[in-house]
Amino acid sequence: MQGVKFLSTRDNTQTPADFCDILLGGLAPDGGLYLPESYPQIDDATLNNWRNLLAEQGYPALAAEVLKLFVDDIPDEDLEGIAQRAYTTPKFASEEIVPVTKLGENLFIGHLSEGPTAAFKDMAMQMLGELFEYELARRDETLNILGATSGDTGSSAEYAMRGRKGIRVFMLTPAGRMTPFQQAQMFGLDDPNIFNIALDGVFDDCQDVVKAVSADAEFKAEHRIGAVNSINWARLMAQVVYYISCYLKVTSENTEKVSFSVPTGNFGDICAGHIARQMGLPIDRLIVATNENDVLDEFFRTGNYRPRPSSETMATSSPSMDISRASNFERFIFDLTGRDAERTTDLFGTQVKEGGFTVEQELLNDAQVKFGFASASSTHANRLETIKDIYEAYDYLLDPHTADGVRAARIARDEHDIDTPIICLETALPVKFSETIQEAIGKEPEVPERFADILDAERIVKDLPNDVAAVKDYITSSIKNSEV
């Protein structure tokens, strides 16, 4: 099956790009995000084949088949090798890679935290690391990855890229905004190709700096800047796989539908679900779970998208979702408006910078009905209650973000009469948020053996002001003084 070509959300008049050309670039030159020219479609026969493949050969084999739908400029046998190397044990703690647990209430947990950093970001990052190394070697080139993290993306990227030939990683973090475990995972790495930067600001400031640097075409080209944040299409492509895997594990027939509840701040994780649904995976509803930073919940209830300034972005007990400007949301709005690049450019290139936008009622109805979205938000008290309730009822411990997802699933089921099984996608292991777990159930979570000594490592991090020029200077000097 032929792979697809890719276009920008802000310009669909240009010649569509090949996968490997957009793999290394991140943002499109016009500031838009890449999407397939059209979504490949999954038919009944394909689902049957994948159901057998998953059962007999496992997750890596399924991942390779999904990649082949989108990629036509890497040979199939190489894609199969890439997938096999990305999803291995003991790199992933479970041979299933993504196990699924039933909690009751027709509610399931899709375990996305079996990877090396105990966060769902590993699912895409391990694939991205293999793809980057493969393509850079094929081109005899180097890449300097620039990213921003609110908690888990950074460590997942660094663990996926550490030691890889031809790659440096520059990762911006909001100073003092991550948990001690999250900081230790990142700042404890002592690898010559890893550069941690603590920025004086919140995650949205970090993300803005990444976008500003990436938008400087001359600087980006001269220093070969690439992206691993979910603005990179390859990450979403990899994430589509676990929606398919979870669906196949929960159902026995292709006539069955499921819903997904997804904790999200940047709209990346659930955007992959949107893509899977557009491909024809039998998904009923996609439930957006937010914390107190509820910009996305507000949109799916009212049609108002009002990104908030850094000063109004709250620090919460589900910190990976402390985001008020959702980068991947542009991809969904592009689809929602009928792939109107001109309108998408106006909405995100102009109106978002002026405070946001409102879509007409017809489009809001489409978001809720045609595209299947629902949403709910949580407070600190809500997630403590949910963690305690699930622990006492099922002897199962949720991390705070996944607790937001479970709460949203329960709310959406009642508000929208959802009768399909709901799979809540796990965000991270509870050990990363021990303070909140202690508050919820009266004791700290167990520390998996592979993380026993992580808090003892020396911290290696560069403190910088919230200033694009300062970040550029640091990148330039670091490249000059290091070999990869």
KAUR-V84306 format. One record per helix or strand. SS is the DSSP state (H for helix, E for strand). FROM is the first residue (numbers start at 1). TO is the last residue. If there is no record, write none. Layout:
# KAUR-V84306
ss: {SS:SS}
from: {FROM:FROM}
to: {TO:TO}
This chain:
# KAUR-V84306
ss: {E:E:E:H:E:H:H:H:E:E:E:H:E:H:E:H:E:H:H:E:H:E:H:E:H:E:H:H:H:H:E:H:E:H:H:E:E:H:H:H:E:H}
from: {6:11:17:19:34:44:59:76:100:107:119:122:143:153:167:180:194:203:217:225:233:258:268:283:295:304:310:319:329:341:357:361:373:380:400:421:428:430:449:454:462:468}
to: {8:11:17:23:36:57:70:86:104:110:119:139:149:161:174:187:199:215:222:226:250:263:278:290:302:305:312:321:336:354:358:370:377:394:416:425:428:441:451:456:464:480}
